[in-house]
């Protein structure tokens, strides 16, 4: 059996090990486009849990699992980070209420996580982290029937994960052609083996970069948000485990808390109730919360002291800005994800209440998106991720939010822009969801960027630094000239659409931080000379990574 302290230390050590290994995991990525790499996203996600776990003293395994699950869910970045958070969410459910755990408990918990991860992914692909986790969990459960000790079961889980990882190229031809194993699976193997080392009595691997793995926040604690005018002194947070037969409605708890404080958030997750409130009477808040079940975690912080201790982070710090939560004042609001001052301004002009900084190479966390949602003064909030690697993280924010949230499956910036342009203030949420996505799906996106690594992708040998032309996220060809690549790609897209009977009326050229207005003007003039019947416009997006993002519709 392992106690809570051991599980806590194992996860902290795993986080530190993954942070040290993240570059080698990143290098396994076969897609040549610069992106929010797998190792980086997984390490930043797990680091969010490690920071919370360091605060626990003599916890139960249940408390460790709950704390890690909540932090991972909010800190998840990119698809790999979200899948990792879901795998460990199984620990929260499988170890619920347990003081200690044996190997069978851990194998069952991992199995619950695998089931949650498979359900969350619309089209699960075998030969990925999902396969590695599933096959490892299956072997672990089989071993537990013979020997349920933690060391025996977890060692089998580690061994099978590593063997499964070796088989991933046989399941995914693109991996085999590139001569690599799955990056997400590799990251998971690092985590599992690091945990086994601690289970066996080894010391925690030192942190190194782990403490700074997540992007720093250019903001403060809740106290700093309100300068010195703090009406309610104590930031009070707790998690209550629901007990069988306790059918008390958490909405009543929210109503009570609003009478003694503000910034109230009550999230009912079937088995637990998560609570956040600013109040001058934390004792009354806790007393009322106890009516809903047993406390699993409790945290009370004096915001006046936090403010006096200089909670502000220097302005030059990089990272997302923490926004204060606001009460809904209107029916509908919008949150978009975008990088570049021009694009942020554009989405604001189109009606977005908040724009989360992020995109390719810098995937925002679930918590970043949740923060923007709750800073939007609307009862229903539409979220536009505008990147396929951000959609899952956005969807994880839905059950955590204190208001209704709809995530539109926008995979590119042009899709997000078109979706916003097709919002109808007189229509209801369901009608807008349908029409906005219908319009977005009709947009073809051309992107011009560079190859971040050598690759043999899609039958094309690609060299680091070459210009990549992408159509709807897929590499179409490579080039050595940015202008030539942009013009050629748009011509290809327009020609294909017209051959299939689709109209093309508009082309929008969004030029990035490394391009000038004169550069974009050259592209526009080249296209306008060819297509006199198409309205071609330019926007200074200021985005990183992509020299041009071009919409064709």
N, C-alpha and C positions, 0 to 999 in steps of 0.2 A: 504493500500500500504506500502511496505517496501522500504527504500532507500538503496543505495549501502553499506553504512557504517554498516547497520544492517545485511545485508547478509554476509558481510566480517566478522563481529564479530561472527555471528552464526557459520560459518565454522571453524573459529579459535577455538571457544569453543568446537565444536564437535570433533575437532582433539585432544584437550587436554583431553576431556572425554574418547575418545577411547583409548588414551595412558594409562590412568589410569585403564581402563577396559580390556586391551589387554590380561592379564594373564588369566582372567576368560573366555574370548573368546577362547583363545588357548586350555584351558582345555576341551572344548567341542569337540575337534577333536577326532574322534573315531578310526582313523587308528593308530595302535600302533607304527609304525616306526617313528623315530625322523625326523621331517621335518621342512620346513619353515612355521611355524604355522600361521593360518588364522588371529588371532588377531594381531600378530606382523607385518605381511605383510600389513594388512589394515591400521594399525596405522602409520607405516613408510611411506606408500603411502600418506595418508592424511596430515601427518606432512610436506611433501614436499610442499603441497599447502599452508599450514598455514604460513610457513616461507615467502613465496612470498606475501601473503595477508597482512602481517604485515607492508609491505612497502607502501601500498596504503593509500592515504589521500583523503577523500571526493570523492570516486569513484562512478560511476554509477553502477547499478546492472549488466549491460552488461560488464563493465570493470572487476568487481569482478569475474563474471562467466568465462570470457576469461582467466584471470590470473590463476584462480584455475584449469581450464581445461588443460592449457598448462603444469602447474607444476605437476598435477596429472598424466598426460600422461607420462611425462618423469620420474617421481618418482615411477611409478607403480612397485610393487614387487609381484611375485607369481600370480596365477590365480585370487585369491580373490582381490588383489590390482588392477589388470588390469580391472576386472569387475567393481570395485568401480570407477575407473577413467572414464570408459565408461558411467556409470550412470550420473556422473557429467558433462561429455562432452555434454550431452543433455541440461544442463543449458546454456552452451555457445551458443548453437544454438537457444534454446527457448527464451532466454533473449536478443538476439542480438539487439543492438541499443536502448535498453530501459534504461531510466533514473531510473525508479522505477518499481516495479512488484506487482501484486496482487496475490491472491491465485490461480486463474485460470492460470496465467502465470507460476507459480511454478509447478502446477500439469501437465501442458502441457510440461514443460521442463523436468520433471522427466520421463514422458512418452517417450519423444524422447531418453532419456538416456537408458531406458529399451529396446527400439527397437534396439539401437546400440549394447547393451550388448548381446542380443539374437543372433544378426547377427554374432557377433565375435566368439561365442562359437560354435564349429562344431556340437556337440551333446548336446544341452541344457538339463539339468536334472532338473525336477521339484522337489520341496522340498528343494531347495537351496536358496541362496540370490536372484537368478533371480526371483523365484516365489514370494518371499517377496516383492521385488521392484515392480513387475508387478501388484500384487493385490493391493498394497498400492496406486500406481499411478491411477489405475482404480477407486478406491473409491474416491480419491482426485478429479478427473475430474467430477465424479457424484455430489459430494458435491458442486463444484464450480458453478454448474447450479442453485443451490438454494441459496447459499451464497458464494460469491467469495472473501470474506475477507481472508487475510493471516492466521489469527489465526484459523478461522473455517476450512479452507481447510487443513492446515498442521496438525492440531490436528487429523482430520480424517485419514490423511495419517499415522500418528504415531500409532493411535489406530489399524488401519487395518494391518499395518506392524507387530505389536505385536501379533495380532490374527493369522495372516498368519504364523508367526514364530511358534506358538503353534501347527499349523496343519502340519508342516514339517515332523514330525515322521510318520504321516499317509500316506505321499507320498513316503517316503524313509524308507523301512523296516529296513535298517541297523541302522538308527537313533532310531527307535522304540525299537529295540532289545537292544540297548545300553542305552536307557532311557534318551536321550538328544535331543536338538533341533539343527538345522543347525548352525554351527559356523559363517559362513558368514552372514546369516540372522540376527543373534544376533548382530554382529558388526554393521550392517546397522541400526538396531533399536536403538542402542546407539547413532549413528550419528544423526538420524532424531529427536529423542527426545531432544537431546542437542540443536539442532537448534531451535526447538519449544520454549524451555525455553528462548532463547535470543529474538526470535520474540515477546514473551509475555512481554518483558521488563526486563528480568533477566540479571544479570551480566555475563561477560565471565568467565568461569571456568579457574582457574589459570593453567599455563602450566605444572608445575612439570617436568616430564621427556620429555615432548614434544620436547623441543628444541634440545635434543640429541637423538631423536628417530631414525633418519636416521644414517646410518653408516658414520663416519667421513671420509673425503677424505684426503689421504696422498699425498698432493700436494698443489698447490697454485692457485691463480687467473691466468688468462692468462699471466699477467706480470711476475710472478715467473717462468713460463716455459722458459722464454728467458733471465733469469738473468737480467743484467742491459742493455743489448743490445736491446732496444726497438725501433724498426723503426717507428711503428705507435702508437701514444699515447693513443687514445681513443677507448675503447671497446664500440661499439654502437649497441644497439638492439632495435628493434621496431616491433610492429604488426600493420598491416594496414587492415582495414575492406574493402573488395571489394564492390564497389557500382554498382548498376544495370546499365548496359550499358557500363561499363568500361572494355573493352576487351584487355587492354594493357598487353602484354606478360611479365610476371615476369622474363623471361630469359634476357630481355633487362636491367632490373634493376640489375641483377647479373653482366652482362657485364659492366655496368657503375661503379658499386662498385669496381670491380676488377681493374679499372683504378685509383682509389683513395685510395686503401687499400689492405689488405690481410685477410686471414681467413674468406672468404666470404661464408655465408650460406644463401640461399634463398629458403624457402619452401612454395610452393603454395598449400593451403588447400581448394581450391574452394572459400570459403567465406572469407578467410583471407590470408594474405601473412606475413610470419614470416621472419625476417631479422636479421643477425648477421654479423658485419664487424669490423675489426680493421682499424682505419683511423686517419689521422691528420686533417681531414675536416668533422667532424660530421654534421655540418650545411648543407653541400652539400649533404651528404647521406640522411638526413631527407627531404631536399627539393625535391630530386628526388623521395624518397619514397612516398611523398604526392601526386604525380601524379597518384598513383595506388589506392587511396581511402583515408579514414579518419583514423587518428592515433587512436589506442585503447590503446596501451601502448608504452612508450618511456623510454629508460634507456641509459645514457651515463656515463661511468666511466673512470677516468684517471688512466691508468695502471701503470704509473710511481709512482704516489702517493701510489697506492696499494702495489707496490713492496717496497717502502721506509717504509711503515707501517708494514713490516715483514709479508708478505702474507704466508710464508712457515708454514706448520703445522709440529710439531715435528716428527722426523722419527719414533719414537716408536708408533705413532698413528696407529690404526688399520683401515682397510678399503681399498677400491679400489684406485688405482693410477690413477689420471687424466692424460690422454695422450694428447699431442698436435695434432691438426688436421693436416693432410698432404694432399697434392694434389695427385691425381691418377697418377701413373707412369706405371702401368702394367694392363693387362686386368682383371685378376682374383686374389682375395685375400680371406683369411679365418680368421674368428673369432670363437673361441671355448670357451665354459664355462667349467671350471674344478677346482677342489680344490685339493691341495697337490702338493708339489714341483715336485715329480716324474711325475705326470700326466701332469702338465704344461710343463715340459721339453719334454715329449713324444709328445704332440700335436705340440709343436714348431718344433721338429725334423720332424714331419710328414708334415710340411709346413704351419702351422697356423701362421699368421702374429702377431696376438694378442690373448692372452688367458685371458678371464675375470675370476677373482677369484669368485667362487661360486659353488653352487650345493645344496645338501640336507642341510637343516637348515639355509642356507644363500643364499637366492635367490637374484641375482643381479637385480637392477632396469632397466627399459627401458633405462634410461639415461646412466647407466654404459655400457650397450651393444652398445648404439648409439655412445658413446665416443670411444669405441674400433673400431667400424665400420669406423668412420671418421678419425681414426688414422692409418687406413690400406691403403697403397698406391695403391689402385686398383679401376678400374672403376666399377667392379661388385664384390660384397663381399658375400661370402657364410657364413651363421651363423649356428653353430651347438650348440643348447642349451644343449643337453645331459641330460635333465631332463624334465619330463612332466610338472612340475610346473613352468618352465621357458619359455616354447614355446610361450605362449601368450605375455609375456613381450617382447620377441624378435620380434614377429610379429608387435608389436606396434611401433617398431623403424623403420620399413620399410618406411612409408610415411614421417618420420622426417629426414631421411638421405639425404645427398647431393649427393649420388651416388646410383646406383642400388643395391638392396639387395635381396638375396634369403635365406629364413629360411628353413633349412632341419629339418624335424620332428624327430630328434634323441632324444630318451627318456632315454637313458642310455649312460654311458661312452663307453662301448664296441661298441655300435652302432656308436658313433662318430668316434672312432678309425677306424672301418671298412669302414665307409664312406670316411674318408680321404685316406685310403689305396687304394680305388677304384676310386680316382680322376684321370682323364685322361687329361693331359695337351694339347693333340691334339684335344679334343672334345669341342663342344660349351657348353654354360651354360645349355641349356635345356637337352642335352644328359647326361651331368654330373649329373644334378639333378635326373634324372630318374635312372641312373646306381648306383649312390652313395646310394640312398634310397633303391633301390632294394637289394643291398648288405647288408645294415644296417638291413633291415627287416628280413634277413635270420639268424641274430645273436640271440642266446638265451643268456640272461643275468642272472647269478646267483649272488645273493647278500647276504652276511652274516652280520647282524647287531644285535642290541639289542632292546628290547621293552622299549619305553620311558614312557609308562603308562600302567596301567591295562586296559584290554579291552576284550570284548566278540566279536570277529571279525570272520566272516565267519563260525560261529558255533564252533569256538575254543576259549576257555577261556585262555587268555594270561595274564601273570603276569609281572609287571614291572621288567626289568632286565633280562628276559629270552632271550636266543639267538633265533633270527628269521632267517629263511631261506626263501628267496624270489626268485621266478622265474618270470622274466619280470615284477617286481613290485608287484606281488601278494604273500601273505604269504602262503607257502606250508606246513610248519611244524615248530614246536618250538623244542628247544634242550637245553641242559645245558652245552654242550661242543662245542667250536668254531671249532676245527679240525674235529670232527665227523660230525658236521652239514655241513661243506663245502664239505667234501668227499661224504656224502650221497646225497646232493643236486645235485652235478654234475653227479653222477651215475644215479640219477632219470632222469635228463634232457637228458643225452646221450642215456639211454635206451628207453625213449619215442620217441626221434627223430629217432632212428634206427628202432623202431617198425613201424613207419609211413613211412618208406622208405627214410628218409633223411640221407645224409652222415654226418659224424662227422670226421673232419680231424685235427682240431686245438682246443686246450683249452689253454686259457691265464689266468693266475692267477695274479691279481693285488692286492698286499697286502697293507693294510693301515698303518696309523701312529702308531697304537698300536700293530702291528705285526712285528716280526723280520724276517730276511731272513731265519733263521733256521725254524721258524714256517711255512713259506710258502713252504720251501723245504720238510717238512714232508707231507704237503698236496699233493705236486707234486709227491712225491715218492709213496704215497698211491694210487694215480690215475694211475700212470705209471705202477704199478704192475698189475693193472686190465686191462689197455688199452695200450698194447704194440704197437698198430698200430696208435695211436694218438700222434701228436706232441704237447707236453705240455711245455709251457714256463712260466717264472715268470717275473713280473715287480714290482719294488718298487714304488708304486703310491704315498704313503705318505698321502692318503686321510683321512679326518676325518669321523666319523660316521660309515663307513662300514669297518669291519675287512677285508673282502675280496670282491672284485668285480671280477667275473669270466665270461669270454666269452666262449661260445661253438658254434663252426661253422664248 
